[in-house]
């Protein structure tokens, strides 16, 4: 059974939200949020999540047409 594009978009967005939540709110953040890491490490993490969101949008837009 083929899923609608909206349903696929919701599922992918939810998975990305869960991944972002894990990165920012779990003990895994201790890896990149320590004092020994450079000051820009949180910005790199945010940039990675934004990049993943943009790639997801492009992929879904291409497969929706």
Buried (B, 14 or more C-beta within 10 A) or exposed (E): EEEEEEEBBEEBBEEBEEEBEEBBEEEEBEEBEEEEEEEEBBEEBEEEBEEBBEEBEEEBEEEEE
